């Protein structure tokens, strides 16, 4: 509600549908995005630590296994290099630039 009140771009809740991850998840998404660390281990992505898994629901879109109100969409440039991540918390969008 706060996002709507302050005229932010808000995504309405929806049912997340995991997709087949075979050869989909790659280490190219791993790195630091401002103060948020994305890790890649054993073919899976994690946020912050190896306990908080990100579940793929698209080629570059994921949701947290433990909190599906948080989604992560990785943004790329023309050369398909990951440059940022769009994080939605309760539907409200934040963009974090990849720092390394």
Secondary structure, DSSP 8 states (H G I E B T S, - for coil): -HHHHTT--B-----------TTT--GGG-EEETTEEEEEETTEEEESSTTSEEEESSSSEEEETTEEEEEEEEEE-TT--EEEEEEEETTEEEEEEB--
